[in-house]
Amino acid sequence: MSHLKIFAVIMLSMLLSACPKTQVPDPEPTDVTYGGDSGANTSGTDAGGFGGGEEIPWDGAEELGTIIYFDFDSSEVRAQDQDIVAAHAIALNDSSFKKVRLEGHADERGSREYNIGLGERRAQAVRQLLMIQGVNASQIQTVSFGEERPEAMGSSESDYARNRRVEIKYTN
C-alpha cells in the first residue's frame, strides 16, 4: 500500500510540473530614452499628469508659434518651421529660468508603439535643433503622446497633417 501512495505522489507532482505556468507580463516602460539620458517620457504622462512641469502661459510663445508640423512618417523638421525653433532658442537663451516641454504627436496610422516612437523622434529632433542653437539641455524636456492626443478628429489627409506635430509648451 505504501508503494501505491508513493506512486500517486510522484504522478501528482509530475502532472503539476507539466501544467503551463502563467507569466505576468512585464509592465510597459514609462521612460524610454534614445541615445542617452534625454529625460523623455514615452508613456504619455508621468506622475505629474502632464509629462512633468505645469504649463505656464507666456505671451511671447504664441507670437513665435508653438507647433512644429511634420511630413508623413518623418521626424525631420521642415525648413519652414526651423525659424520657429530658432525663435524659441533665442527666447530660451535670453532667460535661463524658462523651460519647455516638447510634446511629440503622430497621426493614427501605424501601431500605438510605432507612433509613440515617432512622436519621441519628432520631439528629439526639435530638442536637437534647440541645443545646437545654444539652449541648455536642462531647459528642455520631451514627451511623446503618439496618437493619443489628436488635434483634429477625422481621417482626411488634412486631419492627419494637423496631428503630425510637436507642441512647444513653456513650463515651470
C-alpha positions in Angstrom: 0.0 0.0 0.0 2.9 2.4 0.7 4.2 1.9 -2.9 0.8 3.0 -4.2 0.9 6.2 -2.1 4.5 7.0 -3.3 3.4 6.3 -6.9 0.4 8.6 -6.5 2.6 11.4 -5.1 5.1 11.1 -7.9 2.4 11.1 -10.6 0.7 14.2 -9.0 4.0 16.1 -8.8 4.7 15.2 -12.5 1.2 16.4 -13.5 1.6 19.7 -11.6 5.1 20.3 -13.1 3.7 19.8 -16.6 1.0 22.5 -16.2 1.7 25.7 -18.0 2.9 28.5 -15.8 1.1 31.8 -16.1 3.5 34.6 -16.7 2.9 38.1 -15.6 3.8 40.4 -18.5 6.5 43.0 -17.9 5.0 46.4 -17.2 5.0 48.8 -20.0 8.1 51.1 -19.8 7.3 54.6 -18.6 10.7 56.2 -19.5 12.5 55.1 -22.6 15.4 57.2 -23.8 17.1 57.1 -27.2 20.8 57.7 -27.4 21.4 58.7 -23.8 19.6 60.4 -21.0 17.1 62.5 -22.8 14.6 62.9 -20.0 11.9 61.6 -22.4 8.8 60.0 -21.1 7.1 57.8 -23.6 4.1 56.8 -21.5 2.2 59.9 -22.4 2.2 61.3 -18.9 4.3 60.9 -15.8 3.5 61.1 -12.2 2.8 64.8 -12.6 -0.1 64.0 -15.0 1.1 66.2 -17.9 4.5 64.9 -18.8 6.2 66.9 -16.0 6.0 70.6 -15.1 2.9 72.6 -15.1 2.3 74.6 -18.3 2.7 78.3 -17.7 1.4 80.9 -20.1 4.0 83.1 -21.8 2.5 85.7 -24.1 5.6 85.6 -26.3 5.2 81.9 -27.1 2.1 82.4 -29.2 3.8 85.2 -31.2 6.7 82.8 -32.0 4.4 79.9 -32.9 4.2 76.8 -30.8 3.5 74.0 -33.2 6.0 72.3 -35.5 4.4 70.2 -38.2 6.0 67.1 -39.8 5.6 65.2 -43.1 4.1 61.7 -43.1 6.4 59.2 -41.3 9.1 61.8 -40.8 10.9 63.2 -37.9 12.8 65.8 -39.8 12.0 69.5 -39.0 10.8 71.1 -42.2 12.7 74.2 -43.5 9.7 76.5 -43.0 9.5 75.5 -39.3 13.2 75.9 -38.5 12.6 79.7 -37.9 10.1 78.9 -35.2 12.6 76.7 -33.5 15.3 79.3 -33.8 13.0 82.0 -32.3 12.3 79.7 -29.3 16.0 79.1 -28.9 16.6 82.8 -28.7 13.9 83.2 -26.1 15.3 80.3 -24.0 18.8 81.6 -24.3 17.7 85.0 -23.1 16.1 83.6 -20.0 17.8 80.6 -18.4 14.9 80.1 -16.0 12.5 79.3 -18.8 11.9 75.7 -19.6 10.0 74.0 -22.4 8.3 70.6 -22.8 8.3 69.3 -26.3 5.2 67.1 -26.8 5.6 64.8 -29.8 2.5 63.6 -31.6 1.6 61.3 -34.6 -1.5 60.6 -36.6 -3.5 57.4 -36.1 -1.8 55.4 -38.9 0.6 52.8 -37.5 0.6 50.9 -34.3 0.5 52.6 -30.9 4.1 51.6 -30.2 5.3 52.9 -33.5 3.5 56.2 -33.1 4.9 56.6 -29.6 8.4 56.2 -31.0 7.7 58.5 -33.9 6.4 61.2 -31.6 9.6 60.7 -29.5 11.8 61.1 -32.6 10.0 64.2 -33.6 10.4 65.8 -30.1 14.1 64.8 -30.1 14.6 66.4 -33.5 13.3 69.7 -32.2 15.3 69.3 -29.0 18.5 68.8 -31.0 17.8 71.9 -33.0 17.3 73.9 -29.8 20.5 72.5 -28.3 22.5 73.3 -31.5 21.4 76.9 -31.1 22.8 77.0 -27.5 19.8 76.1 -25.3 20.8 74.2 -22.2 19.6 70.6 -22.1 18.2 71.2 -18.6 15.7 73.6 -20.1 14.2 71.0 -22.4 12.0 68.1 -21.6 10.5 65.7 -24.2 7.4 63.6 -24.0 5.6 61.5 -26.7 1.9 61.1 -26.8 1.9 59.3 -30.1 -1.6 59.2 -31.5 -3.3 59.6 -28.1 -4.0 63.4 -28.3 -5.1 64.3 -31.8 -5.5 67.9 -32.7 -8.0 67.0 -35.4 -10.5 64.2 -35.4 -11.0 62.7 -38.8 -9.5 60.6 -41.5 -8.7 63.1 -44.2 -5.1 64.0 -45.1 -5.5 67.5 -43.7 -6.6 65.9 -40.3 -3.6 63.6 -40.4 -1.3 66.5 -41.2 -2.5 68.5 -38.2 -1.9 65.6 -35.9 1.8 65.1 -37.0 3.3 67.7 -34.8 5.5 68.8 -31.8 3.9 71.3 -29.4 6.3 73.6 -27.6 4.9 74.4 -24.1 6.6 76.6 -21.5 6.7 75.0 -18.0 7.8 75.9 -14.6 
